[in-house]
Every structure is written in C-alpha cells, then in structure tokens.
Amino acid sequence: MENDYRKVQMIMQLRSRGIRDTRVLEAMERVPREIFLPEIFKDQAYADQALPIECGQTISQPFVVAYMSDQLKLTDRTKVLEVGTGCGYQTAVLSHLCRRVYTIERYRALLKEAEKRFEQLTLRNITTMAGDGMKGWPAQAPFERIIVTAAAQRLPTALLNQLDEGGMMVIPVELAAGRQELQRVTRTAEGFERESLLPVRFVPLVEGLAKEH
C-alpha cells in the first residue's frame, strides 16, 4: 500500500513537470519500479532519483524515463531499438507504448536479471540481445525509434544508419566540461536534424561486450 501511495505521488509529480501524454503516464503507473531495484533501495522506488544497480550501472530517475519515452512520440505500431537494457525498467515502460522493443545490453548478468523481470511481468513484445550497443542490431534494422540510455561522446554512426527515414533517436551526448545533454535526432531525406532537449547525467556509452567478473 505504501508503494501504491508513492506511485500516485510520482505520477502527480510527472504531470507537474510537464509529462502530459496519458499513455506515458499510464505506462509509468503500470510498471512496478521496485522489482527492478536491489533490495536495499526498494523503499526508494518511487523517489525521483537515479539509483545504483548491479555492474556499476544505474536505474534512471522516473522523470527521465517518462521524458525520454514522451520525446520518442511512440504509437502501438512503433518498432524501437533500446541501447542499454540495464535493469530493464525503461524497457518495460517502452513495452507498454510500442509494438516491439529490441533491447541490447553489454553486461550478460544484467540482461539475465532483466529477462527474469520481463517474464515475471509477462511482457511478450521484448526481444533481448547481449552485445555491443554501439553497433546496434543490423539484422533487425531499420528502426522507427532508437533510445540510448548511456551518454555517447558523439552520435554513433551505426545507430544513425539503422534509423528509418522519418525516424527519431533520443540519446544523451557528452558536451564540453563534463556536461551531458539529451538530444533528439530525426532522420530526414536530406540527412539528420538535432534538437537539444535537457541537461542529464548518464553513465558513459562503452564499446564492446563487457567482460564478466
């Protein structure tokens, strides 16, 4: 019951911060954030903050998850590539908003746990892969939407090439002086258009499959 109350508070806070798309708000309400967290942090599940998870990674704060989902402008027919499954929380939210999510994670241990959560929540429209997210998923390209949940030094060419014409990618990008900015990139017939969205803080986007410890 305590988590139910906190979830309602979270949804109200998201509304007050400009998340108005009812589909995004409903998806955020449907996904139990507590099951994606280590036991020690479960009581903080609906606080609007990023929290540590395994393998030195983080689960994004609810506002950032909702905001990125909102900026993708998803429909129930959209095919999405997610780079950086992590604990699977953003993936689960996306699964309620689009036709299918293809998600890549470089840490096999993280992916295995995320897959268990997807099974627990009976999310059937998620396809997972352990691999190098910077290379995307060529066999399933093109994608109408791409979401990257780690900060890139520059826009990865492979991901740009896998974006359908008219498609969008939402990605955190490293700027000067250690700052990061969330950007939306739209592929047009002439090339790519970039928009600045908001300052963010993400773990870095790293090349290659992680070595298991």
C-alpha positions in Angstrom: 0.0 0.0 0.0 2.9 2.4 0.8 4.3 1.9 -2.7 0.8 2.5 -4.2 0.7 5.9 -2.5 4.2 6.7 -3.5 3.4 5.7 -7.1 0.4 8.1 -7.2 2.7 10.9 -5.9 5.2 10.1 -8.6 2.6 10.3 -11.3 1.3 13.7 -9.9 4.9 14.9 -9.9 5.4 13.8 -13.5 2.3 15.7 -14.5 3.5 18.8 -12.7 6.8 18.6 -14.6 5.2 18.6 -18.0 4.6 14.9 -18.8 1.0 15.2 -20.2 0.8 12.2 -22.6 -1.7 9.9 -20.9 -0.2 6.8 -22.5 3.2 7.6 -21.0 1.7 8.3 -17.6 -0.3 5.0 -17.7 2.8 3.0 -18.7 4.7 4.6 -15.8 1.9 3.6 -13.5 1.7 0.0 -14.7 5.4 -0.8 -14.2 6.4 -1.6 -10.6 9.7 0.1 -10.3 10.5 -1.7 -7.0 11.1 -5.0 -8.7 13.9 -3.5 -10.8 15.9 -2.4 -7.8 18.3 -4.1 -5.4 16.6 -5.0 -2.0 18.4 -2.1 -0.2 16.8 0.5 -2.4 13.2 -0.8 -2.8 11.8 1.7 -0.3 13.1 4.5 -2.5 11.4 3.0 -5.7 9.2 6.0 -6.4 11.5 8.8 -5.3 12.5 10.9 -8.3 16.2 9.9 -8.3 18.6 7.7 -10.1 19.8 4.7 -8.0 22.7 2.2 -8.3 22.1 -1.2 -9.7 24.5 -4.1 -10.4 27.7 -3.9 -12.6 28.3 -0.2 -11.6 25.2 1.0 -13.6 22.2 3.0 -12.6 18.4 3.0 -13.0 17.3 6.4 -14.3 15.0 8.6 -12.3 11.3 8.3 -13.1 11.1 11.7 -14.7 14.0 11.0 -17.1 12.4 7.6 -18.1 9.0 9.3 -18.7 10.5 12.3 -20.5 12.6 10.1 -22.9 9.6 7.9 -23.6 7.5 11.0 -24.2 10.1 12.5 -26.6 10.1 9.4 -28.7 6.5 10.0 -29.7 5.6 6.3 -29.7 2.5 4.6 -31.0 1.3 1.0 -30.6 2.8 0.3 -34.1 6.3 1.6 -33.5 9.4 -0.6 -33.7 12.0 0.5 -31.1 15.7 -0.2 -30.5 16.9 0.3 -27.0 20.7 0.5 -26.4 21.4 -0.3 -22.7 18.8 -2.6 -21.1 20.3 -2.2 -17.7 17.8 -3.5 -15.1 15.0 -3.4 -17.7 12.9 -0.6 -16.2 12.9 1.7 -19.2 12.4 -1.4 -21.5 9.3 -2.3 -19.5 7.8 1.2 -19.8 8.5 1.2 -23.6 6.9 -2.2 -24.0 3.5 -0.7 -23.0 3.9 2.1 -25.6 5.1 0.4 -28.8 4.7 -2.7 -30.9 8.1 -4.3 -30.2 11.3 -3.4 -28.3 14.6 -4.8 -29.4 17.0 -4.2 -26.5 20.8 -4.7 -26.2 22.9 -4.9 -23.1 26.6 -5.3 -22.8 26.5 -7.0 -19.3 25.2 -10.5 -19.6 24.4 -10.6 -15.9 22.2 -7.5 -16.1 20.4 -8.9 -19.1 19.7 -12.2 -17.5 18.1 -10.5 -14.5 16.1 -8.1 -16.7 14.8 -11.1 -18.7 13.5 -12.7 -15.5 11.6 -9.4 -14.7 10.1 -9.3 -18.2 8.9 -12.9 -17.7 7.5 -12.0 -14.2 5.5 -9.1 -15.8 4.5 -11.3 -18.8 5.9 -8.7 -21.2 5.9 -10.6 -24.5 6.9 -7.9 -27.0 10.5 -7.5 -25.9 13.4 -9.2 -27.7 16.8 -9.1 -26.0 20.4 -9.5 -27.0 23.8 -9.4 -25.2 26.1 -7.3 -27.4 27.8 -4.1 -28.3 25.0 -1.4 -28.3 27.2 1.0 -30.4 26.8 -1.4 -33.3 23.1 -1.5 -33.0 21.1 -4.5 -34.3 21.7 -4.6 -38.1 19.6 -7.8 -38.6 16.5 -6.0 -37.3 17.1 -2.6 -38.9 15.7 -0.2 -39.8 14.1 1.1 -36.6 11.5 3.8 -36.4 12.8 4.9 -33.0 16.1 4.4 -31.1 16.6 5.2 -27.4 20.1 5.2 -25.9 20.4 5.0 -22.1 24.1 5.9 -21.8 26.0 9.0 -22.8 27.9 9.0 -26.1 31.0 11.0 -26.9 29.5 11.5 -30.4 26.5 10.2 -32.3 27.3 6.5 -33.2 27.3 6.1 -36.9 25.9 2.6 -36.8 22.9 3.7 -34.9 22.3 6.7 -37.3 22.4 4.3 -40.2 19.9 2.0 -38.6 17.3 4.8 -38.2 14.4 4.7 -40.7 13.7 7.9 -42.7 11.4 10.0 -40.5 12.6 8.0 -37.5 13.9 9.6 -34.2 16.7 8.7 -31.8 16.8 10.1 -28.3 20.3 9.9 -26.9 22.4 11.6 -24.1 25.6 13.2 -25.6 28.7 14.3 -23.8 29.4 18.1 -24.1 32.5 20.1 -23.1 33.4 20.4 -19.4 31.8 17.0 -18.5 28.3 18.2 -19.1 25.7 16.0 -20.9 22.7 16.9 -22.9 19.7 14.8 -24.0 19.3 15.2 -27.8 16.7 14.1 -30.3 18.0 13.2 -33.8 15.5 12.9 -36.6 16.4 11.3 -39.9 15.2 13.2 -43.0 15.6 12.7 -46.7 18.4 15.3 -46.6 20.2 14.0 -43.5 19.8 14.4 -39.8 18.3 17.1 -37.6 19.4 17.5 -34.0 17.4 19.1 -31.2 18.7 19.9 -27.7 16.2 18.6 -25.0 17.6 19.0 -21.5 20.7 18.5 -19.3 21.1 14.9 -18.0 23.6 12.7 -16.2 24.1 9.1 -17.5 26.8 6.5 -17.3 29.1 6.6 -20.4 28.3 4.6 -23.5 31.0 2.0 -23.8 32.0 -0.1 -26.8 32.1 -3.9 -26.8 30.6 -6.7 -24.8 31.6 -6.4 -21.1 33.9 -9.0 -19.6 32.1 -11.0 -16.9 33.5 -10.7 -13.4 
